[in-house]
Amino acid sequence: MKRLLKIVDVCTRVEGHGTVKILLQNDEISNVDFEIQSNRGFESFLIGKKLNDIPKIVSRICGLCYASQTIASCKAVENFFNISTPEQSILLRHLLLFGELIKSHSMHFYFQSLPDLFQIFDISQKLFSPYELIRYDSQLTTYIYELIKIGNEIEKIFGGRSVHLITSIPGGIVYLPSRKDISMARKYFQKAKINLEFIIDKFIGVFSNRVPPEEYDLPNVMYMGLNNFGNFNRYSGTLKIKENVKNSIEFEEKNYSSYFEKDINLRGIDFHFDKNKRFLVGPISRYKITENYENDNINTYLGYFDKSWQNSVLFSNFLRLIEMYFETQQGLIILEEPVLNRRTILPSLTSLKNSEGIGVIEAPRGMLLHHYYINDNEIIKKAKIFIPTEINIPIINDTITKYAQELYNRTGDINIVKKKIQTIIRAFDPCISCVAH
Amino acid sequence: MKPRFIIISLTSCSGCISTLISLDIFPQFLERTKIIYFPFILDVEKIEDCDIALVEGCISEESEINLLKEVRKHAKKVYALGTCAAFGGILSLSNSKDIKPISDFIQIDGIIPGCPPPSKLFGNILIRLIENKDTSLSEKVLCANCPLRENMEKILDTDIIKINPNPEEIILGEENSDCFLKRGILCLGPITREGCESKCIKLGLPCEGCMGPVSKDFTSNIINFLSLVKLSKDLINYEGIFYRFSKPKLRR
């Protein structure tokens, strides 16, 4: 007789509520699934809403990716009117995305991935709480808390508050920065740069000479993300799917549905591009798609890591530091733009041009796309939201299933399997709140 | 002895938790307390006795009720963290889920309202909790200390035709001078608790009610407000203006 056993383990140190379901069949692992508990139904209660009402509602999808959600949504609404957003607003949106990324990435790095890295590379097995981490390295801890605060302050200055921004509305940003705001923000970015150089040096010193374990290797995947002429830019660009140097494809956001589409039940994303391939979005894909950071320091930093790192999902931890470092410097450049505190009038959103609107952006965890449809009364009749982590779930499941099977065969210890799977999931940095939209 | 804290999330966006971690006083909070359960940053799986539990998120599933009751059993005080836990929050808009604030299932000792809770208010309440001091909130509505108060309309006879000003109407860098209700824009200041420092209003946008109601009888407040303003037909038929953040209670 076949013996079936289902083991459920709750994920900790992740954003939101996730569980891992391990299926044992005759004492062999047949499948492992990373599951998101519930769907909150945002796509269904957006139906019936007015267009300019949407961005602040969708902000509440996620308390970490709020700026990305709102800005992608504003872009989608603006798409209905074919208006061009004032340059000043676009620059401010960049700053808001930078602040969000600094906050989100540093929280993930410190609370979620660093304890795992210490354990994976056998540096310490017991640095699992902020209390222990402070004792282990108080300087690093201080620098991380400062980064979180800096991200937060950038949002407060230009967004009106730290989470669920007030200033971001369809049409632009309703805020005119003062000279004082700009000089404060400059101080924050300058401090962030110093902190990040320290943390990056530390990371290189501790980890670059070690070889990441094979179980964290990425299988052959298709990297997807926004491409802005090979530059690193999370606000705009064309969509690119890249398998390797030879094989890639690029298309405009309005044609996305020729390549991928929401699952019929709005749970998950299907790629018609190549059904056997897995897709990845987020820092690793952005790294693969970026051709030039135009920053000597970054090129030097990246040079410390060999192929064994570049194929590992653990490399994303380093890339998160690099992304913060890059955007910190971009922030400093933007703050010098004279248009930033020039009086601007936002465009009017009265003359409708399209019955659909699409907005795409690179959220901290990858490509985020909003697509809305309206009826004759300019009321939403359908909404589709493509969440980065939704795209990554199949590859997360493949990776944890393969490793769990191998580890269980070798050790026969389900508790070790449970623990190890969690570190792999955390390395992918899933945003469960977003998936459970 | 350091007060022992539990911090849990139910159905939520984790925005209150991320606000907590990015508060200026968070390092101080860690130092002055003992956090014994906080899945966002700790691996601990078991809920034990604590002095204070902060609960983020609303109830949308059966399993959450059990977890909530378990927390109540182990905590001397339970606080609803954020508007979802306190009043239901954004999912009050949901047409498929029957969501509820946590006070529908357990006795609570206080709330930290807001979507997310304003940093200053949040930080002050945390310090007062650590020091075992009174944490009661202002019972005034937002209008009481509104920056536009001087130009506030006493008799509201303007037709309310919009819930948002048009982007081109907002003059960047200047404080708006007129009460929104006078300009025909719906502002929920009259039925929303103060404590947010009127951030939206200062930026030229009306209050949406994210701090939640002052009195527990939210529904009668809305009825009262509706009897004082003239809503356009378009807005009367528009769903989810008044219960965008707070779910009205139906008592039978």
Interface residues (C-beta under 8 A of the other chain):
Chain A: V10 T12 R13 E15 G16 H17 Q37 S38 R40 G41 S44 F45 G48 K49 K50 N52 D53 K56 I57 R60 I61 C62 G63 L64 Y66 K103 M107 F111 Q112 F128 S129 P130 Y131 I134 Y145 I148 K149 G151 N152 K156 G160 R161 S162 V163 H164 I166 T167 I169 P170 G171 G172 V174 Y175 L176 S178 R343 T344 I345 L346 P347 S348 L349 T350 S433
Chain B: S9 T11 S12 C13 S14 G15 C16 I17 S18 T19 I21 S22 D24 F26 P27 L30 I35 P39 F40 I41 L42 D43 V44 E45 S60 E61 G89 I90 L91 L93 S94 N95 S96 K97 C115 P116 P118 S119 I163 N164 N166 P167 E168 I170 L172 G173 K199 C200 L203 G204 L205 E208 C210 Y238 E239 G240 R244
